[in-house]
Amino acid sequence: MRVAVIKEAECEAPDNCNYICAEVCPRVRQGAKETVFARENGKAAITESLCISCGICVKRCPFDAIRIINLPDEMAKEITFQYGINTFRTFNIATPIENKVVGLIGRNGIGKTTNIKLISNELVPNFGDFKRSYSYEEVIKAFRGKDIQPYLTKLYSNNLKIAKKAQSFTQTGKVKDIVKINRFNLITEDILDRDAETLSGGEAQIVEIAKTLDEEANVYIFDEPMNYLDINTRISVATKIKEALENKTVVVVEHDLVMLDYLTEFIQVLYGSESNYGIASHIMPSRNGINTYLEGYLPTENVRFRDYTIKIKKTLPPVTNEPFISWPEFVVDLKDFKLDTKGGKLYRGDIIGIIGENGIGKSTFIKALAGLIETNIGKLDLGIRISYKPQILKPFDMLVSNALLSIDPEYEKDLGILSAIGKLGINKLVNKNVNTLSGGELQKLAIVTTLMKPADVYLIDEPSANLDIEDRLECMNIISSFISSRNKCAIVVDHDLAFLDSTCPKSILFSGKKGVKGMTDQIESTSKAINNFLKNIDVTIRRDKDSGRPRINQKGSRLDTEQKAANMYFAE
């Protein structure tokens, strides 16, 4: 089976290209002109059944808009949905389990959202025949004998009410009008009277989750519910979802491995080629499913979907004990918020994590270190070069290639940076305008350009936001190797415990009252900082015996009780 994908956004025919894909196609030259042709909108199209997969058009396309992928012929029987000619398609289908929580895990652009639309009846399977609309009866018949058939039968008979938390937040009006009941008390009194348009990302996420939980439904779907939430809130919200939806049918898409593991009972892996096609695996118990995903190999299907294993490993101690920089105690007073900090010292090779909930001064702290805001002792000048990646990223009008060159005209001579650019897929974006990048692509570009700047200390605020699991773990490795190999220092703010645990040997724990006052502890080991943080919220975490990834213990379980008795809230 041949999959040909032409990305319309990148294809510039006919305005800036005279269909070079057709000119170089051997089949077109032999007279089969319908192999590559112009669509009604002027964009190029490929007839997959006529394509011989020579790859010439892929190499010659000046806009890198074409992908030709060969799949086993038997996959043609498993295609579930295709958007149009030469577009993304998905094989198999996500399968909710009655009264259980199923998690979907996979890269961005691999079909998770498409599958959610299929099981919520926003899309109806077309089995690759995008010119035809299939009836509900035809769809049910096509899935006869498969686990999804009973679910679809109920769905299409209007016997299932779906409550869905979408990935994006589009609510308008007063919060109290959006969340009328608030029966699980997720919404605090201080935001009930606010307009939805004024909410922060985390506040908007909570409102969307509360609204979804308030609905009386048979099936609840949560698309990336942990985005923008701090660690404390993630655990609190996940616990609330588990308690509120016990014995309900739930589907969750999430990139935070700790939260995905905690929330779900079963996992379905989605794999394939980003933006080209996605395949839904069989269903596995959560622990096995997540570990299988990290391994990159599905033993039941005998499919290796990644040529390397993702390893979550503890970081080593700092590379040196050579003192580098220090900062004094200082206070930042922003009228309605006050941050009180302790002094600190960095050693060469240090990567320091910043741990704490939203609204207690983490971003304010690194802005102060960067000399961007006033403190009680003036703007800090640490006498070093600083490179700063802000939490909120703003797109701008410039080609990605020019954005890279503007930071360092000779960056291609830096093998470390070139490696990072390749591993994060930035090399595939060079002809795109920064304004057109997705949230994840913009995040990866910001991380790379931050590391490209000549600096002694790198201040990186929420690098895992909008990234899928593989890109998060790749960023961990890139930041760690970059800092250690160049004897630099970094301070990293993030809410993903696996990210902080794997990237930062040391951390600073922030505490205080959200939106009012923040305080910092001394720099200490990340394990100790996370341990103290978890103790404050009465949660224990163990490590998976095979992958080493952090896993939250169920409250009252044997391990939970034993770890609390030993004051080991975060297992080494």
BANUKE-111564 format. One record per residue (C-alpha): z, x, y. Coordinates in steps of 0.2 Angstrom, whole numbers, padded with zeros to 4 digits. Example, Ala and Ser with C-alpha at 12.3 -4.5 7.8 and 13.67 -1.06 7.14 Angstrom:
residues 2
(pt (0039 0062 -0022))
(pt (0036 0068 -0005))
end
This chain:
residues 572
(pt (0000 0000 0000))
(pt (-0005 0007 0017))
(pt (0005 0003 0033))
(pt (-0004 0006 0049))
(pt (0006 0004 0065))
(pt (-0001 0005 0083))
(pt (0013 0005 0096))
(pt (0005 -0006 0110))
(pt (0016 0001 0124))
(pt (0010 0018 0120))
(pt (-0009 0014 0117))
(pt (-0018 0016 0133))
(pt (-0035 0009 0127))
(pt (-0046 0004 0135))
(pt (-0040 0010 0153))
(pt (-0036 0028 0149))
(pt (-0044 0030 0132))
(pt (-0062 0026 0125))
(pt (-0055 0022 0107))
(pt (-0055 0040 0101))
(pt (-0046 0033 0085))
(pt (-0062 0024 0081))
(pt (-0073 0039 0086))
(pt (-0065 0051 0074))
(pt (-0062 0039 0060))
(pt (-0073 0044 0044))
(pt (-0075 0026 0039))
(pt (-0081 0020 0056))
(pt (-0094 0034 0056))
(pt (-0100 0028 0039))
(pt (-0103 0011 0046))
(pt (-0087 0002 0042))
(pt (-0084 -0002 0061))
(pt (-0071 -0015 0057))
(pt (-0059 -0001 0051))
(pt (-0054 0003 0069))
(pt (-0058 -0010 0082))
(pt (-0053 -0017 0099))
(pt (-0041 -0032 0099))
(pt (-0043 -0046 0111))
(pt (-0031 -0038 0123))
(pt (-0041 -0021 0123))
(pt (-0029 -0012 0112))
(pt (-0034 -0003 0096))
(pt (-0032 -0010 0079))
(pt (-0034 -0004 0061))
(pt (-0039 -0014 0046))
(pt (-0026 -0007 0033))
(pt (-0036 -0012 0018))
(pt (-0051 -0001 0024))
(pt (-0041 0014 0030))
(pt (-0042 0029 0019))
(pt (-0026 0037 0026))
(pt (-0035 0053 0032))
(pt (-0023 0055 0047))
(pt (-0036 0061 0059))
(pt (-0033 0046 0071))
(pt (-0014 0050 0071))
(pt (-0017 0068 0076))
(pt (-0031 0064 0089))
(pt (-0022 0050 0098))
(pt (-0018 0057 0115))
(pt (-0003 0045 0117))
(pt (0005 0047 0100))
(pt (0003 0028 0097))
(pt (-0003 0028 0079))
(pt (0007 0029 0062))
(pt (-0001 0028 0045))
(pt (0011 0027 0031))
(pt (0008 0026 0012))
(pt (0020 0015 0002))
(pt (0020 0011 -0017))
(pt (0008 -0003 -0021))
(pt (0022 -0014 -0028))
(pt (0030 -0015 -0011))
(pt (0016 -0027 -0006))
(pt (0025 -0040 -0016))
(pt (0042 -0037 -0007))
(pt (0036 -0039 0011))
(pt (0046 -0053 0020))
(pt (0040 -0053 0038))
(pt (0027 -0045 0049))
(pt (0026 -0048 0068))
(pt (0007 -0045 0070))
(pt (-0007 -0034 0067))
(pt (-0002 -0016 0065))
(pt (0016 -0020 0069))
(pt (0033 -0018 0062))
(pt (0037 -0026 0045))
(pt (0052 -0029 0034))
(pt (0053 -0029 0015))
(pt (0066 -0038 0005))
(pt (0079 -0048 0016))
(pt (0097 -0047 0021))
(pt (0108 -0058 0010))
(pt (0124 -0066 0015))
(pt (0137 -0069 0002))
(pt (0147 -0086 0003))
(pt (0164 -0083 0009))
(pt (0162 -0064 0010))
(pt (0159 -0052 0024))
(pt (0142 -0042 0022))
(pt (0138 -0027 0033))
(pt (0121 -0021 0037))
(pt (0119 -0002 0040))
(pt (0104 0008 0045))
(pt (0095 0017 0059))
(pt (0090 0009 0076))
(pt (0073 0001 0074))
(pt (0074 -0001 0055))
(pt (0075 -0020 0055))
(pt (0093 -0025 0056))
(pt (0090 -0037 0071))
(pt (0074 -0044 0062))
(pt (0084 -0048 0047))
(pt (0098 -0057 0057))
(pt (0084 -0068 0065))
(pt (0078 -0072 0047))
(pt (0094 -0077 0040))
(pt (0099 -0087 0056))
(pt (0082 -0096 0056))
(pt (0076 -0089 0072))
(pt (0061 -0082 0062))
(pt (0054 -0089 0046))
(pt (0047 -0077 0033))
(pt (0028 -0075 0033))
(pt (0026 -0062 0019))
(pt (0015 -0051 0030))
(pt (0003 -0065 0033))
(pt (0006 -0066 0052))
(pt (-0008 -0078 0056))
(pt (0000 -0092 0045))
(pt (0016 -0102 0047))
(pt (0025 -0105 0030))
(pt (0034 -0121 0027))
(pt (0052 -0121 0022))
(pt (0048 -0127 0004))
(pt (0035 -0112 0002))
(pt (0048 -0099 0008))
(pt (0062 -0106 -0004))
(pt (0049 -0106 -0018))
(pt (0044 -0088 -0014))
(pt (0062 -0082 -0016))
(pt (0065 -0092 -0032))
(pt (0077 -0082 -0044))
(pt (0083 -0071 -0030))
(pt (0101 -0070 -0023))
(pt (0095 -0077 -0005))
(pt (0087 -0093 -0012))
(pt (0103 -0104 -0012))
(pt (0107 -0098 0006))
(pt (0090 -0102 0012))
(pt (0090 -0119 0004))
(pt (0106 -0123 0013))
(pt (0099 -0116 0029))
(pt (0083 -0125 0029))
(pt (0092 -0141 0024))
(pt (0102 -0140 0040))
(pt (0118 -0138 0029))
(pt (0123 -0122 0038))
(pt (0129 -0120 0055))
(pt (0126 -0103 0062))
(pt (0137 -0095 0075))
(pt (0129 -0079 0081))
(pt (0135 -0065 0093))
(pt (0120 -0057 0099))
(pt (0118 -0038 0103))
(pt (0115 -0041 0122))
(pt (0126 -0052 0134))
(pt (0116 -0065 0144))
(pt (0130 -0077 0148))
(pt (0132 -0084 0166))
(pt (0145 -0094 0175))
(pt (0164 -0093 0175))
(pt (0172 -0085 0159))
(pt (0183 -0101 0157))
(pt (0168 -0111 0156))
(pt (0159 -0100 0143))
(pt (0175 -0098 0132))
(pt (0182 -0116 0133))
(pt (0195 -0115 0119))
(pt (0200 -0096 0117))
(pt (0209 -0102 0102))
(pt (0212 -0084 0096))
(pt (0218 -0078 0113))
(pt (0205 -0064 0114))
(pt (0202 -0068 0133))
(pt (0216 -0063 0144))
(pt (0221 -0073 0159))
(pt (0215 -0061 0172))
(pt (0197 -0063 0168))
(pt (0196 -0082 0164))
(pt (0192 -0086 0182))
(pt (0180 -0072 0185))
(pt (0161 -0074 0185))
(pt (0152 -0067 0169))
(pt (0141 -0056 0180))
(pt (0156 -0046 0186))
(pt (0162 -0041 0169))
(pt (0162 -0024 0162))
(pt (0153 -0020 0146))
(pt (0169 -0021 0136))
(pt (0175 -0037 0144))
(pt (0158 -0045 0142))
(pt (0158 -0040 0123))
(pt (0175 -0048 0121))
(pt (0169 -0064 0129))
(pt (0154 -0065 0118))
(pt (0165 -0062 0102))
(pt (0178 -0075 0108))
(pt (0164 -0088 0111))
(pt (0157 -0085 0094))
(pt (0174 -0087 0085))
(pt (0177 -0103 0094))
(pt (0162 -0111 0086))
(pt (0165 -0121 0070))
(pt (0152 -0114 0059))
(pt (0148 -0110 0041))
(pt (0141 -0093 0044))
(pt (0146 -0080 0058))
(pt (0134 -0066 0063))
(pt (0140 -0052 0073))
(pt (0127 -0039 0080))
(pt (0135 -0023 0085))
(pt (0152 -0031 0091))
(pt (0161 -0014 0094))
(pt (0149 -0009 0108))
(pt (0158 -0004 0124))
(pt (0175 -0007 0116))
(pt (0189 0006 0116))
(pt (0197 0011 0100))
(pt (0213 0000 0102))
(pt (0202 -0015 0106))
(pt (0190 -0011 0092))
(pt (0204 -0012 0079))
(pt (0212 -0027 0087))
(pt (0196 -0037 0088))
(pt (0191 -0032 0070))
(pt (0208 -0038 0064))
(pt (0206 -0054 0073))
(pt (0189 -0057 0066))
(pt (0195 -0054 0048))
(pt (0210 -0065 0051))
(pt (0200 -0079 0059))
(pt (0186 -0079 0047))
(pt (0195 -0077 0031))
(pt (0185 -0086 0017))
(pt (0170 -0088 0029))
(pt (0152 -0081 0027))
(pt (0150 -0067 0039))
(pt (0137 -0054 0042))
(pt (0140 -0039 0053))
(pt (0129 -0025 0060))
(pt (0139 -0010 0066))
(pt (0137 0008 0069))
(pt (0155 0013 0070))
(pt (0158 0018 0051))
(pt (0177 0016 0053))
(pt (0175 -0002 0059))
(pt (0161 -0007 0048))
(pt (0171 -0001 0033))
(pt (0187 -0011 0039))
(pt (0178 -0027 0043))
(pt (0166 -0029 0027))
(pt (0168 -0032 0009))
(pt (0150 -0028 0005))
(pt (0136 -0017 0012))
(pt (0117 -0018 0012))
(pt (0108 -0003 0017))
(pt (0092 -0004 0028))
(pt (0080 0011 0027))
(pt (0062 0015 0030))
(pt (0053 0022 0045))
(pt (0060 0018 0063))
(pt (0049 0005 0072))
(pt (0037 0005 0058))
(pt (0045 -0003 0043))
(pt (0062 -0007 0035))
(pt (0068 -0011 0018))
(pt (0084 -0020 0013))
(pt (0093 -0013 -0002))
(pt (0103 -0022 -0015))
(pt (0121 -0026 -0010))
(pt (0135 -0014 -0014))
(pt (0154 -0014 -0012))
(pt (0158 -0007 0006))
(pt (0165 0009 0001))
(pt (0150 0013 -0011))
(pt (0137 0007 0001))
(pt (0143 0017 0016))
(pt (0145 0033 0005))
(pt (0127 0029 -0002))
(pt (0120 0028 0015))
(pt (0128 0045 0020))
(pt (0121 0052 0004))
(pt (0104 0046 0008))
(pt (0100 0041 -0010))
(pt (0100 0024 -0018))
(pt (0104 0027 -0037))
(pt (0100 0009 -0043))
(pt (0083 0009 -0034))
(pt (0081 0028 -0038))
(pt (0075 0030 -0019))
(pt (0079 0045 -0008))
(pt (0077 0038 0009))
(pt (0083 0054 0018))
(pt (0080 0072 0013))
(pt (0098 0077 0018))
(pt (0116 0071 0016))
(pt (0126 0067 0031))
(pt (0143 0076 0030))
(pt (0158 0070 0039))
(pt (0168 0086 0040))
(pt (0184 0092 0049))
(pt (0180 0104 0063))
(pt (0187 0122 0063))
(pt (0200 0128 0075))
(pt (0193 0135 0091))
(pt (0181 0150 0090))
(pt (0192 0162 0100))
(pt (0210 0163 0107))
(pt (0203 0169 0124))
(pt (0210 0159 0139))
(pt (0195 0153 0149))
(pt (0200 0140 0162))
(pt (0215 0130 0167))
(pt (0219 0116 0179))
(pt (0235 0111 0188))
(pt (0244 0094 0187))
(pt (0236 0082 0199))
(pt (0236 0063 0204))
(pt (0221 0052 0208))
(pt (0225 0037 0218))
(pt (0211 0024 0219))
(pt (0222 0011 0228))
(pt (0222 -0002 0214))
(pt (0223 0012 0200))
(pt (0233 0028 0199))
(pt (0230 0042 0187))
(pt (0244 0055 0184))
(pt (0239 0070 0174))
(pt (0247 0086 0166))
(pt (0240 0103 0168))
(pt (0229 0110 0155))
(pt (0221 0126 0148))
(pt (0205 0129 0139))
(pt (0200 0143 0127))
(pt (0182 0149 0124))
(pt (0175 0138 0111))
(pt (0186 0123 0114))
(pt (0180 0106 0112))
(pt (0193 0094 0118))
(pt (0193 0075 0114))
(pt (0199 0062 0126))
(pt (0207 0047 0117))
(pt (0213 0031 0124))
(pt (0209 0013 0129))
(pt (0197 0008 0143))
(pt (0204 0007 0160))
(pt (0217 0020 0160))
(pt (0208 0034 0168))
(pt (0198 0044 0155))
(pt (0182 0044 0165))
(pt (0192 0046 0181))
(pt (0199 0062 0174))
(pt (0183 0071 0170))
(pt (0176 0066 0186))
(pt (0191 0074 0195))
(pt (0188 0090 0184))
(pt (0170 0090 0190))
(pt (0175 0089 0208))
(pt (0167 0072 0211))
(pt (0182 0063 0217))
(pt (0198 0067 0228))
(pt (0215 0071 0220))
(pt (0232 0073 0229))
(pt (0227 0092 0230))
(pt (0209 0089 0236))
(pt (0194 0090 0226))
(pt (0196 0102 0211))
(pt (0187 0118 0211))
(pt (0189 0127 0195))
(pt (0178 0142 0199))
(pt (0166 0138 0185))
(pt (0149 0130 0182))
(pt (0151 0112 0176))
(pt (0138 0101 0168))
(pt (0143 0082 0168))
(pt (0135 0068 0158))
(pt (0142 0051 0165))
(pt (0147 0036 0155))
(pt (0134 0025 0164))
(pt (0116 0031 0163))
(pt (0103 0026 0175))
(pt (0084 0027 0171))
(pt (0073 0035 0183))
(pt (0054 0036 0186))
(pt (0048 0052 0178))
(pt (0040 0057 0162))
(pt (0052 0064 0149))
(pt (0043 0080 0148))
(pt (0045 0083 0167))
(pt (0063 0078 0166))
(pt (0066 0092 0153))
(pt (0056 0104 0164))
(pt (0065 0100 0180))
(pt (0081 0105 0171))
(pt (0074 0121 0164))
(pt (0056 0126 0166))
(pt (0058 0139 0152))
(pt (0068 0128 0140))
(pt (0055 0130 0126))
(pt (0061 0148 0124))
(pt (0079 0142 0120))
(pt (0079 0139 0101))
(pt (0095 0130 0101))
(pt (0089 0117 0114))
(pt (0072 0116 0105))
(pt (0082 0112 0089))
(pt (0092 0099 0097))
(pt (0077 0091 0105))
(pt (0069 0090 0088))
(pt (0084 0083 0078))
(pt (0086 0069 0091))
(pt (0068 0065 0092))
(pt (0066 0069 0110))
(pt (0050 0078 0106))
(pt (0042 0061 0101))
(pt (0047 0054 0118))
(pt (0039 0068 0130))
(pt (0025 0057 0135))
(pt (0036 0042 0139))
(pt (0043 0037 0156))
(pt (0062 0038 0157))
(pt (0061 0020 0164))
(pt (0054 0014 0148))
(pt (0067 0022 0136))
(pt (0079 0012 0125))
(pt (0098 0013 0128))
(pt (0099 0025 0113))
(pt (0084 0036 0118))
(pt (0091 0037 0136))
(pt (0108 0043 0128))
(pt (0100 0056 0118))
(pt (0090 0063 0133))
(pt (0106 0063 0143))
(pt (0115 0073 0130))
(pt (0101 0086 0128))
(pt (0098 0088 0147))
(pt (0117 0090 0149))
(pt (0117 0104 0137))
(pt (0102 0112 0145))
(pt (0111 0115 0161))
(pt (0118 0132 0164))
(pt (0137 0129 0163))
(pt (0153 0135 0157))
(pt (0161 0118 0153))
(pt (0152 0103 0148))
(pt (0160 0086 0152))
(pt (0152 0072 0141))
(pt (0157 0054 0143))
(pt (0154 0042 0128))
(pt (0140 0052 0120))
(pt (0140 0040 0105))
(pt (0136 0024 0115))
(pt (0120 0015 0109))
(pt (0117 0028 0095))
(pt (0115 0024 0077))
(pt (0126 0032 0064))
(pt (0114 0046 0060))
(pt (0111 0050 0078))
(pt (0130 0050 0081))
(pt (0133 0062 0067))
(pt (0118 0073 0073))
(pt (0126 0073 0090))
(pt (0142 0079 0083))
(pt (0134 0094 0075))
(pt (0123 0098 0090))
(pt (0138 0098 0102))
(pt (0149 0108 0090))
(pt (0136 0121 0086))
(pt (0131 0123 0104))
(pt (0148 0125 0111))
(pt (0154 0137 0097))
(pt (0138 0148 0096))
(pt (0138 0150 0115))
(pt (0157 0152 0118))
(pt (0157 0138 0130))
(pt (0169 0123 0132))
(pt (0167 0105 0131))
(pt (0178 0089 0135))
(pt (0171 0074 0126))
(pt (0176 0056 0130))
(pt (0172 0043 0115))
(pt (0179 0028 0106))
(pt (0172 0032 0089))
(pt (0186 0040 0078))
(pt (0174 0048 0066))
(pt (0165 0056 0080))
(pt (0181 0063 0089))
(pt (0189 0068 0072))
(pt (0173 0078 0067))
(pt (0169 0085 0084))
(pt (0185 0089 0093))
(pt (0198 0101 0085))
(pt (0210 0097 0100))
(pt (0212 0081 0111))
(pt (0222 0073 0125))
(pt (0229 0056 0122))
(pt (0229 0044 0137))
(pt (0242 0030 0139))
(pt (0247 0018 0153))
(pt (0243 0001 0159))
(pt (0225 -0004 0159))
(pt (0218 -0005 0176))
(pt (0234 0000 0184))
(pt (0241 0017 0179))
(pt (0235 0030 0167))
(pt (0245 0046 0161))
(pt (0239 0061 0151))
(pt (0248 0070 0137))
(pt (0247 0088 0134))
(pt (0232 0095 0124))
(pt (0236 0095 0106))
(pt (0227 0094 0089))
(pt (0216 0079 0087))
(pt (0225 0074 0071))
(pt (0241 0073 0080))
(pt (0234 0064 0095))
(pt (0226 0051 0084))
(pt (0242 0050 0074))
(pt (0252 0046 0090))
(pt (0239 0034 0096))
(pt (0238 0025 0079))
(pt (0257 0024 0078))
(pt (0258 0015 0095))
(pt (0246 0001 0088))
(pt (0254 0002 0070))
(pt (0238 0006 0061))
(pt (0236 0019 0047))
(pt (0220 0028 0042))
(pt (0217 0037 0026))
(pt (0202 0048 0021))
(pt (0189 0044 0008))
(pt (0191 0055 -0007))
(pt (0172 0058 -0008))
(pt (0165 0058 0009))
(pt (0180 0063 0019))
(pt (0177 0049 0032))
(pt (0192 0040 0040))
(pt (0196 0023 0033))
(pt (0208 0010 0040))
(pt (0222 0005 0027))
(pt (0225 -0014 0025))
(pt (0242 -0018 0033))
(pt (0256 -0019 0020))
(pt (0246 -0010 0007))
(pt (0253 0003 -0004))
(pt (0245 0017 0006))
(pt (0249 0009 0023))
(pt (0268 0008 0018))
(pt (0268 0026 0011))
(pt (0259 0034 0026))
(pt (0271 0025 0038))
(pt (0286 0031 0029))
(pt (0279 0049 0030))
(pt (0275 0046 0049))
(pt (0257 0050 0043))
(pt (0247 0037 0052))
(pt (0231 0048 0052))
(pt (0229 0057 0036))
(pt (0223 0075 0036))
end
